[in-house]
Amino acid sequence: MGAAHPVGRRTVLKGAAAVIAAGLVAGESFALPASAATIAAPPEFPSGVELYQQAYVNWSGEIDLDGVWTCAPATTADVVAVVNWARAHGYRVRPKGMSHGWSPTLLPAGADVSAVVLVDLTKHLAGISVGSGTVTVQAGATVDQLTVALENAGYGLAALTAPGNLTVGGVLAIGAHGSAVPATGETRTPGTSYGTLSNAVLSITVVAWNGSAYALKTYTRTQPDIAAFLVHLGRAFVVSVTLQVGANKRLRCQSFYDIPTATLFGPQGTSGRTLSSYLNSSGRVEAIWFPFTDRPWLKVWSLAASKPLLSRSVSSPYAYTFANFLSKEQSDFLSQVVSGNTSGTPAFQNLQISIVGSGLIVTGTWDIWGWSKNTLLYVQPTTLRIVEAGYAVLTSRANVQRVVNEFYVKYQERITAYQAQNKFPMNGPVEIRVTGVDAPGEVNGGGVSPQLSAARPRPDHPEWNTVVWLDMGTIPGTPDCDAFYAEMEAWIEGNYTGSYATVRPEWSKAWAVTPSGAWTDTGALTGRIPASLRAGQPSGDNWDTARATLNGADPHRVFSNTFLDTLLP
């Protein structure tokens, strides 16, 4: 039997530090071939498909499973063979990418993996073929690989995830996003979308039950059933997609760290350098605020066909090298947190923003310019691993500043209250991004909207055309972090309501939090969260519709786990 174990606070912290020190990506570990494995081999596994034993560790180290059987199919026919084998032998299969996620949609912490096979798509199923205004890409290709291929052909996407070491399959499973809305007066580039990357899908090929066996099936964007697969939370097995793409654009990215937090996140209607003012002028912003500091790191991207005089030209991504390694100070602080001492948090946070300021100057990256991927991608696997609770607030563009200000005021109030008790649950940044919704009108040829997307439009509130993504980071296992997250989640859910806004989980992050941990609020998993994707949607086109479609495509629940059995039964 594959070993599984609950992960304690110190184990999580030490594991995260070890992963960073070793320079490993999430999920990367030594593999034992089947002939040398220490666990019982899956019976009658399809011959010719590479099979090995490997540990599974997610991005933050909070999910750490020893001895998981993993295979690397060479073809999609191999994938189908493995799935049919699993159904016949009572196994489950989980598609594995780069393991850069927090939520247990792939495997939960402590899972019994004795009847599970991970299917690594990154080794052989990463093909990319660029057409005219489209790209067909296999699920194992990474965002890095995809954007290189697109740039070489003159294409790009309106926004990207911050890390590029994510598979396309993983990105689409949870509706990953960047940060972009149209600036005032901006016209959308044909073939691009301001929503999640799932809104760029034109067709999708999955493994689905056909009544007698599992086989490949392709859905196009105008077919109603595709709506369940565009964001499927791990309840489907995607092998390839065709995406729409637009003409590549050059972007200027300016970094600011001189704006007072109280100004950038000031009340709605405030004049001056507010987040909304930058949103209106550029359409593309990201605010990174370290708690206990008074100046956030604001990145502002703007369209710039030619290089501005003061900008530095960049020809590759990941310009912010200072943010992608573990410094001695970070290592020392991590050691303090492991021992239970968090009193150094305010000083550590001020050090963090000073590193940003000096790093931007030393590397000359406070004002960079280049093709889209070279300014949008900036997080590498060597960065400090944190956990983040994440929420998507669906609202109107006019209310973005209100959303941000109310969150800032509440967050500041709570960390101050904890500080008064000598508690410091948050030692990572708050990250705020803003996108559009997954509007079918931005899809070439039209189509349906993703039924499980956190950025799905609400037909009963057409004015809710914007999503504010609120993420709160901390080092995994920090004392009191779950209690803090639970308090903030309860406030977020209760504050952004009515005709003003609504809230959905950011699927890749932590949510449904109780003081016992993330994803432990069963009432939210079975009640509030499904309700958030039923509200305002037609009775035949909502959470329940997606669940029925996914169950129809996988009636034997080969593509599931114990967590998904609760969330999407």
For each residue, the residues with C-beta under 8 A, 3 or more apart:
1: 39 40 112 114
2: 39 65 66 67 68 69 112 113 114 116
3: 65 66 67
4: 65 66 110 111 112 113
5: 64 66 110
6: 109 110
7: 11 12 15 61 62 63 64 109 110
8: 11 12 477
9: 12 13 477 478 479
10: 13 14 338 477
11: 7 8 14 15 64 477
12: 7 8 9 15 16 60 61 62 476 477
13: 9 10 16 17 334 337 338 475 476 477
14: 10 11 17 18 338
15: 7 11 12 18 19 57 61 64
16: 12 13 19 20 60 61 334 385 475 476
17: 13 14 20 21 326 331 334 335 338
18: 14 15 21 22
19: 15 16 22 24 26 57 61 385
20: 16 17 23 326 382 383 384 385
21: 17 18 326
22: 18 19
23: 20 381 382
24: 19 28 29 381
25: 28 98 99 100 165 381
26: 19 57 58 59 98 99 100 101 381
27: 56 57 58 96 97 98 99 100
28: 24 25 99
29: 24 54 55 56 57
30: 54 55
31: 52 53 54 70
32: 36 37 38 52 53 54
33: 36 37 51 52 53
34: 37 41 45 51 52 53
35:
36: 32 33
37: 32 33 34 41 52 53 67 69
38: 32 53 67
39: 1 2 53 67 69 114
40: 1 114
41: 34 37 45 51 69
42: 45 51 69 89 91 117
43: 89
44: 85 89
45: 34 41 42 49 51 71 82 85 117
46: 49 78 81 82 85
47:
48: 78
49: 45 46 71 72 73 74 78 81 82
50: 71 72 73 74 123
51: 33 34 41 42 45 69 70 71 117
52: 31 32 33 34 37 69 70 71 72
53: 31 32 33 34 37 38 39 67 68 69 70
54: 29 30 31 32 68 70 118
55: 29 30 64 65 66 67 68
56: 27 29 63 64 65 68 70 96 99 106 107 113 118
57: 15 19 26 27 29 61 63 64 65 99
58: 26 27 61 62 63 64 99 101 102 106
59: 26 99 100 101 102 385
60: 12 16 63 102 385 386 387 476
61: 7 12 15 16 19 57 58 64 385 476
62: 7 12 58 102 109 387 476 477
63: 7 56 57 58 60 104 107 108 109
64: 5 7 11 15 55 56 57 58 61 109
65: 2 3 4 55 56 57 68 107 109 111 113
66: 2 3 4 5 55
67: 2 3 37 38 39 53 55 113
68: 2 53 54 55 56 65 107 113 116 118
69: 2 37 39 41 42 51 52 53 113 116 117 118
70: 31 51 52 53 54 56 96 117 118 119 120
71: 45 49 50 51 52 82 117 118 119 120
72: 49 50 52 119 120 123 124
73: 49 50 76 78 79 81 82 119 121 124 125
74: 49 50 78 124
75: 78 79 124 125
76: 73 79 80 125 205 216 239 240
77: 80 81
78: 46 48 49 73 74 75 81 82
79: 73 75 76 82 83 119 125 207 237 239
80: 76 77 83 84 207 214 215 216
81: 46 49 73 77 78 84 85
82: 45 46 49 71 73 78 79 85 86 93 117 119
83: 79 80 86 87 93 207 214 237 558
84: 80 81 87 88 213 214
85: 44 45 46 81 82 88 89 91
86: 82 83 89 90 91 92 93 117 558
87: 83 84 91 214 556 558
88: 84 85
89: 42 43 44 85 86
90: 86 115
91: 42 85 86 87 115 116 117 558
92: 86 115 116 117 557 558 559 560 561
93: 82 83 86 116 117 118 119 237 558 559
94: 106 107 116 117 118 119 234 559 561
95: 106 118 119 121 139 169 234 237 238 559
96: 27 56 70 99 106 118 119 120 121 122
97: 27 100 121 122 139 140 166 167 169 170
98: 25 26 27 122 142 165 166 167 170
99: 25 26 27 28 56 57 58 59 96 106
100: 25 26 27 59 97 163 165 166 170 381
101: 26 58 59 105 106 170 174 508
102: 58 59 60 62 387 388 508 509 510 518
103: 174 507 508 509 510 511 518 519
104: 63 107 108 109 111 519 561 563
105: 101 173 174 233 234 507 561 563 564
106: 56 58 94 95 96 99 101 234 561
107: 56 63 65 68 94 104 111 113 116 118 561
108: 63 104 111 519 561 562 563
109: 6 7 62 63 64 65 104
110: 4 5 6 7
111: 4 65 104 107 108 116 561 562
112: 1 2 4 115 116
113: 2 4 56 65 67 68 69 107 116
114: 1 2 39 40
115: 90 91 92 112
116: 2 68 69 91 92 93 94 107 111 112 113 561
117: 42 45 51 69 70 71 82 86 91 92 93 94
118: 54 56 68 69 70 71 93 94 95 96 107
119: 70 71 72 73 79 82 93 94 95 96 237
120: 70 71 72 96 123 140
121: 73 95 96 97 124 125 126 138 139 140 167 169 239
122: 96 97 98 125 126 140 142 167
123: 50 72 120 126 140
124: 72 73 74 75 121 140
125: 73 75 76 79 121 122 138 139 140 239 240
126: 121 122 123 138 140 141 142 145
127: 137 138 141 240
128: 135 136 137 138 141 145 146 149
129: 135 136 137
130: 134 135 149 150 152 153 155 245
131: 134 135 136
132:
133: 155 190 191 244 245 246 444
134: 130 131 202 242 243 244 245
135: 128 129 130 131 146 149 150 155 242 243 245
136: 128 129 131 240 241 242 243
137: 127 128 129 141 146 168 240 241 242 243
138: 121 125 126 127 128 141 168 239 240
139: 95 97 121 125 167 168 169 172 238 239 240 241
140: 97 120 121 122 123 124 125 126 167 168 169
141: 126 127 128 137 138 145 146 167 168
142: 98 122 126 145 146 164 165 166 167 168
143: 146 147 160 161 163 164 165 166 167 168 171 377
144: 147 148 164 165 317 377
145: 126 128 141 142 148 149
146: 128 135 137 141 142 143 149 150 168
147: 143 144 150 151 156 157 160 164 317 372 373 377
148: 144 145 151 152 373
149: 128 130 135 145 146 152 153
150: 130 135 146 147 153 155 156 157 245 248 373
151: 147 148 154 155 156 248 371 372 373
152: 130 148 149
153: 130 149 150
154: 151 247 248
155: 130 133 135 150 151 191 245 246 247 248
156: 147 150 151 192 245 246 247 248 249 371 372 373
157: 147 150 160 178 192 197 200 245 246 372
158: 178 180 188 189 192 193 194 246
159: 177 178 179 180 194 284 376 435
160: 143 147 157 164 178 372 373 376 377
161: 143 164 166 171 176 177 178 197 377
162: 178 286 376 377 378 379
163: 100 143 166 377 379 380 381
164: 142 143 144 147 160 161 317 318 373 377
165: 25 98 100 142 143 144 380 381
166: 97 98 100 142 143 161 163 170 171 176
167: 97 98 121 122 139 140 141 142 143 170 171
168: 137 138 139 140 141 142 143 146 171 172 241
169: 95 97 121 139 140 172 173 238
170: 97 98 100 101 166 167 173 174 176
171: 143 161 166 167 168 174 176 197
172: 139 168 169 175 176 197 198 201 204 230 231 232 238 241
173: 105 169 170 231 232 233 234 236 238
174: 101 103 105 170 171 231 233 507 508
175: 172 196 197 198 230 231 438 450 452 453 454 455 507
176: 161 166 170 171 172 196 197 198 508
177: 159 161 195 196 197 433 435 455 467 469
178: 157 158 159 160 161 162 197 376 433 435
179: 159 284 285 286 301 433 434 435 469
180: 158 159 194 283 284 301 434 435 436
181: 194 279 283 284 397 434 435 436 466
182: 186 187 188 194 283 436
183: 186 279 280 281 282 283 284 302 303
184: 280 281
185:
186: 182 183 283 303
187: 182
188: 158 182 192 193 194 442
189: 158 192 246 247 249
190: 133 246 247 444
191: 133 155 244 245 246 247 444
192: 156 157 158 188 189 200 244 245 246 442
193: 158 188 199 200 244 436 438 439 442 443
194: 158 159 180 181 182 188 435 436 437 439 442
195: 177 198 199 435 436 437 438 439 442 453 455
196: 175 176 177 199 231 435 438 450 453 454 455
197: 157 161 171 172 175 176 177 178 200 243
198: 172 175 176 195 201 230 231 438 450 453
199: 193 195 196 230 438 439 442 443 449 450 453 455
200: 157 192 193 197 243 244 245 443
201: 172 198 204 221 226 230 241 242 243
202: 134 220 221 241 242 243 244 443 444 445 447
203: 218 219 220 221 226 241 242
204: 172 201 218 219 226 229 230 238 240 241 242
205: 76 216 217 218 219 238 239 240 241
206: 216 217 218 219 229 236 237 238 239 553
207: 79 80 83 214 215 216 217 236 237 239 559
208: 214 215 216 217 236 553 554
209: 213 214 552 553 554 555 556
210: 213 214 215 217
211:
212:
213: 84 209 210
214: 80 83 84 87 207 208 209 210 558
215: 80 207 208 210
216: 76 80 205 206 207 208 239
217: 205 206 207 208 210 553
218: 203 204 205 206
219: 203 204 205 206 223 225 226 229
220: 202 203 223 226 447
221: 201 202 203 226 443 445 446 447 448
222: 445 446 447 448
223: 219 220 226 448
224: 227 448 541
225: 219 228 229 549
226: 201 203 204 219 220 221 223 229 230 447 448
227: 224 230 448 449 450 451 541 545 546 549
228: 225 232 236 451 452 545 546 547 549 550 553
229: 204 206 219 225 226 232 236 238 549 550 553
230: 172 175 198 199 201 204 226 227 438 449 450 451 452 453
231: 172 173 174 175 196 198 450 451 452 453 454 507
232: 172 173 228 229 235 236 238 452 546 550
233: 105 173 174 452 507 564 567 568
234: 94 95 105 106 173 559 560 561 564
235: 232 550 554 559 560 564 568
236: 173 206 207 208 228 229 232 550 553 554 559
237: 79 83 93 95 119 206 207 554 559
238: 95 139 169 172 173 204 205 206 229 232 241
239: 76 79 121 125 138 139 205 206 207 216
240: 76 125 127 136 137 138 139 204 205
241: 136 137 139 168 172 201 202 203 204 205 238
242: 134 135 136 137 201 202 203 204
243: 134 135 136 137 197 200 201 202
244: 133 134 191 192 193 200 202 443 444
245: 130 133 134 135 150 155 156 157 191 192 200
246: 133 155 156 157 158 189 190 191 192
247: 154 155 156 189 190 191
248: 150 151 154 155 156 371 372
249: 156 189 303 305 371 372
250: 303 304 305 306 307 369 370 371 372
251: 284 301 302 303 304 369 370 371 372 375 376
252: 301 302 303 304 308 311 367 368 369 375
253: 299 300 301 367 368 369 375 376
254: 299 300 302 366 367
255: 297 298 299 300 356 360 365 366 367
256: 259 273 297 298 300
257: 295 296 297 298 353 356 357 360
258: 295
259: 256 263 264 273 295 296 298
260: 263 264 294 295
261: 264 265 289 293 294 295 296 408
262: 265 266 294
263: 259 260 266 270 272 273 274
264: 259 260 261 273 274 275 287 296 298
265: 261 262 274 275 287 289 296 404 405 407 408
266: 262 263 270 272 274 401 405
267: 270 401 402 405
268: 276 399 401 402 405
269: 401
270: 263 266 267 274 401
271: 274
272: 263 266 277
273: 256 259 263 264 277 278
274: 263 264 265 266 270 271 277 278 401
275: 264 265 278 279 285 287 298 400 401 404 432 434
276: 268 279 280 400 401 404
277: 272 273 274 280 281
278: 273 274 275 281 282 285 298 300
279: 181 183 275 276 282 283 285 400 434
280: 183 184 276 277 283
281: 183 184 277 278 302
282: 183 278 279 285 300 301 302
283: 180 181 182 183 186 279 280 301 302
284: 159 179 180 181 183 251 300 301 302
285: 179 275 278 279 282 298 299 300 301 433 434
286: 162 179 298 299 431 432 433
287: 264 265 275 296 297 298 299 404 430 431 432
288: 296 297 298 299 356 429 430 431
289: 261 265 293 296 297 408 429 430 431 432
290: 293 296 349 350 352 353 428 429 430
291: 345 349 411 415 426 427 429 430
292: 345 346 349 350 415 419
293: 261 289 290 296 349 350 352 353
294: 260 261 262
295: 257 258 259 260 261 353
296: 257 259 261 264 265 287 288 289 290 293 353
297: 255 256 257 287 288 289 353 356
298: 255 256 257 259 264 275 278 285 286 287 288
299: 253 254 255 285 286 287 288
300: 253 254 255 256 278 282 284 285
301: 179 180 251 252 253 282 283 284 285 375 376
302: 183 251 252 254 281 282 283 284
303: 183 186 249 250 251 252
304: 250 251 252 307 308 311 369
305: 249 250
306: 250
307: 250 304 311 313 369
308: 252 304 311 367 369
309:
310: 367
311: 252 304 307 308 367 368 369
312: 364 365 367 368 369
313: 307 368 369 370
314: 317 319 365 368 369 370 374 375
315: 370 371 374
316: 374
317: 144 147 164 314 373 374 375 376 377 378
318: 164 321 324 377 378 380
319: 314 363 365 368 374 375 378
320: 323 324 359 360 363 365 378
321: 318 324 325 359 363
322: 325 355 356 358 359 360 362 363
323: 320 355 356 359 378 379 383
324: 318 320 321 379 380 382 383
325: 321 322 382 383
326: 17 20 21 330 331 334 382 384
327: 330 331 355
328: 331 332
329: 332 333 348 351
330: 326 327 333 334 384
331: 17 326 327 328 334 335
332: 328 329 335 336
333: 329 330 336 337 344 348 427
334: 13 16 17 326 330 331 337 338 384 475
335: 17 331 332 338 339
336: 332 333 339 341 342 344
337: 13 333 334 340 341 342 427 475 477 478
338: 10 13 14 17 334 335
339: 335 336
340: 337 479
341: 336 337 344
342: 336 337 345 423 424 425 427 478 479
343: 422 424
344: 333 336 341 347 348
345: 291 292 342 348 349 424 426 427
346: 292 349 350 419 424
347: 344 350 351
348: 329 333 344 345 351 352 427
349: 290 291 292 293 345 346 352 353 427
350: 290 292 293 346 347 353 354
351: 329 347 348 354 355
352: 290 293 348 349 355 356 429
353: 257 290 293 295 296 297 349 350 356 357
354: 350 351 357 358
355: 322 323 327 351 352 358 359
356: 255 257 288 297 322 323 352 353 359 360
357: 257 353 354 360 361
358: 322 354 355 361 362
359: 320 321 322 323 355 356 362 363 365
360: 255 257 320 322 356 357 363 364 365 366
361: 357 358 364 366
362: 322 358 359
363: 319 320 321 322 359 360
364: 312 360 361
365: 255 312 314 319 320 359 360 368
366: 254 255 360 361
367: 252 253 254 255 308 310 311 312
368: 252 253 311 312 313 314 319 365 374 375
369: 250 251 252 253 304 307 308 311 312 313 314 375
370: 250 251 313 314 315 374 375
371: 151 156 248 249 250 251 315 374 375
372: 147 151 156 157 160 248 249 250 251 375 376
373: 147 148 150 151 156 160 164 317 376 377
374: 314 315 316 317 319 368 370 371 377
375: 251 252 253 301 314 317 319 368 369 370 371 372
376: 159 160 162 178 251 253 301 317 372 373
377: 143 144 147 160 161 162 163 164 317 318 373 374
378: 162 317 318 319 320 323
379: 162 163 323 324 383
380: 163 165 318 324 383
381: 23 24 25 26 100 163 165
382: 20 23 324 325 326
383: 20 323 324 325 379 380
384: 20 326 330 334 428 475
385: 16 19 20 59 60 61 475 476
386: 60 428 473 474 475 476
387: 60 62 102 428 473 474 475 476 481 510 518
388: 102 428 431 471 472 473 474 509 510
389: 471 472 485 488 489 509 510 511 513 518
390: 469 470 471 472 505 506 508 509 510 511
391: 469 470 471 489 492 503 504 505 506 509 511
392: 454 455 467 468 469 470 503 504 505 506
393: 403 467 468 469 470 492 496 501 502 503
394: 437 455 458 461 464 466 467 501 502 503 504
395: 399 400 402 403 464 466 467 468 496 500 501 502
396: 399 463 464 465 466
397: 181 400 465 466
398:
399: 268 395 396 402 403 466 500 501
400: 275 276 279 395 397 403 404 434 466 468
401: 266 267 268 269 270 274 275 276 404 405
402: 267 268 395 399 405 406 500
403: 393 395 399 400 406 407 468 470 496 501
404: 265 275 276 287 400 401 407 408 432 468
405: 265 266 267 268 401 402 408 409
406: 402 403 409 410 495
407: 265 403 404 410 411 432 470 492
408: 261 265 289 404 405 411 412
409: 405 406 412 413
410: 406 407 413 414 488 491 495
411: 291 407 408 414 415 430 472 488
412: 408 409 415 416
413: 409 410 416 417
414: 410 411 417 418 484 487 488
415: 291 292 411 412 418 419 424 425 426 484
416: 412 413 419 420
417: 413 414 420 421
418: 414 415 421 423 424 425 480 484
419: 292 346 415 416 422 423 424
420: 416 417
421: 417 418
422: 343 419
423: 342 418 419 479 480
424: 342 343 345 346 415 418 419 427 478 480
425: 342 415 418 474 478 479 480 481 483 484 485
426: 291 345 415 472 473 474 478 481 484
427: 291 333 337 342 345 348 349 424 474 475 478
428: 290 384 386 387 388 472 473 474 475
429: 288 289 290 291 352 473
430: 287 288 289 290 291 411 470 471 472 473
431: 286 287 288 289 388 469 471 473
432: 275 286 287 289 404 407 468 469 470 471
433: 177 178 179 285 286 468 469 471
434: 179 180 181 275 279 285 400 466 467 468 469
435: 159 177 178 179 180 181 194 195 196 455 466 467 469
436: 180 181 182 193 194 195 439 442 455 465 466 467
437: 194 195 394 455 456 457 464 465 466 467
438: 175 193 195 196 198 199 230 449 450 453 455 456 457
439: 193 194 195 199 436 442 443 449 457 465
440: 443 446 447 448 449
441: 446
442: 188 192 193 194 195 199 436 439
443: 193 199 200 202 221 244 439 440 446 447
444: 133 190 191 202 244
445: 202 221 222
446: 221 222 440 441 443
447: 202 220 221 222 226 440 443
448: 221 222 223 224 226 227 440 451 541
449: 199 227 230 438 439 440 453 456 457
450: 175 196 198 199 227 230 231 438 453 455 456
451: 227 228 230 231 448 456 533 537 541 542 543 545 546
452: 175 228 230 231 232 233 456 533 543 546
453: 175 195 196 198 199 230 231 438 449 450 456
454: 175 196 231 392 467 504 505 506 507
455: 175 177 195 196 199 392 394 435 436 437 438 450 467
456: 437 438 449 450 451 452 453 504 533 537
457: 437 438 439 449 462 464 465
458: 394 461 462 464 502 535 536 537
459: 462 536 537 538
460: 536
461: 394 458 464 499 502 536
462: 457 458 459 465
463: 396
464: 394 395 396 437 457 458 461 501 502
465: 396 397 436 437 439 457 462
466: 181 394 395 396 397 399 400 434 435 436 437
467: 177 392 393 394 395 434 435 436 437 454 455
468: 392 393 395 400 403 404 432 433 434
469: 177 179 390 391 392 393 431 432 433 434 435 506
470: 390 391 392 393 403 407 430 432 492
471: 388 389 390 391 430 431 432 433 506 509
472: 388 389 390 411 426 428 430 485 488
473: 386 387 388 426 428 429 430 431
474: 386 387 388 425 426 427 428 478 481
475: 13 16 334 337 384 385 386 387 427 428 478
476: 12 13 16 60 61 62 385 386 387
477: 8 9 10 11 12 13 62 337 481
478: 9 337 342 424 425 426 427 474 475 481
479: 9 340 342 423 425
480: 418 423 424 425 483 484
481: 387 425 426 474 477 478 484 485
482: 485 486 513 514 515 516 517 518
483: 425 480 486 487 515
484: 414 415 418 425 426 480 481 487 488
485: 389 425 472 481 482 488 489 510 513 518
486: 482 483 489 490 513 514 515 521
487: 414 483 484 490 491
488: 389 410 411 414 472 484 485 491 492
489: 389 391 485 486 492 493 511 512 513
490: 486 487 493 494
491: 410 487 488 494 495
492: 391 393 407 470 488 489 495 496 503
493: 489 490 496 497 503 528
494: 490 491 497
495: 406 410 491 492
496: 393 395 403 492 493 500 501 502 503
497: 493 494 500 501 502 503
498: 501
499: 461
500: 395 399 402 496 497
501: 393 394 395 399 403 464 496 497 498
502: 393 394 395 458 461 464 496 497 532 535
503: 391 392 393 394 492 493 496 497 532
504: 391 392 394 454 456 529 532 533
505: 390 391 392 454 509 511 512 529 532
506: 390 391 392 454 469 471 509 511
507: 103 105 174 175 231 233 454 511
508: 101 102 103 174 176 390
509: 102 103 388 389 390 391 471 505 506
510: 102 103 387 388 389 390 485 513 518 519
511: 103 389 390 391 489 505 506 507 518 519 524 529
512: 489 505 518 519 520 521 524 525 529
513: 389 482 485 486 489 510 517 518 519 520 521
514: 482 486 517 520 521
515: 482 483 486
516: 482 520
517: 482 513 514 520
518: 102 103 387 389 482 485 510 511 512 513
519: 103 104 108 510 511 512 513 525 563
520: 512 513 514 516 517
521: 486 512 513 514 524 525
522: 525 526 566
523: 526 527 528
524: 511 512 521 527 528 529
525: 512 519 521 522 529 566 567
526: 522 523 530 566 567
527: 523 524 530 531
528: 493 523 524 531 532
529: 504 505 511 512 524 525 532 533 567
530: 526 527 533 534 543 544
531: 527 528 534 535 543
532: 502 503 504 505 528 529 535
533: 451 452 456 504 529 530 537 542 543 546
534: 530 531 537 542 543 544
535: 458 502 531 532
536: 458 459 460 461
537: 451 456 458 459 533 534 541 542 543
538: 459 541 542
539: 542
540: 545
541: 224 227 448 451 537 538 545
542: 451 533 534 537 538 539 545 546
543: 451 452 530 531 533 534 537 546 547
544: 530 534 547 548
545: 227 228 451 540 541 542 548 549
546: 227 228 232 451 452 533 542 543 549 550
547: 228 543 544 550 551 568 569
548: 544 545 551 552
549: 225 227 228 229 545 546 552 553
550: 228 229 232 235 236 546 547 553 554 568
551: 547 548 554 555 557
552: 209 548 549 555
553: 206 208 209 217 228 229 236 549 550
554: 208 209 235 236 237 550 551 557 558 559 560
555: 209 551 552
556: 87 209
557: 92 551 554 560 565
558: 83 86 87 91 92 93 214 554
559: 92 93 94 95 207 234 235 236 237 554
560: 92 234 235 554 557 564 565 568
561: 92 94 104 105 106 107 108 111 116 234 564 565
562: 108 111 565 566
563: 104 105 108 519 566 567
564: 105 233 234 235 560 561 567 568
565: 557 560 561 562 568 569
566: 522 525 526 562 563 569
567: 233 525 526 529 563 564
568: 233 235 547 550 560 564 565
569: 547 565 566
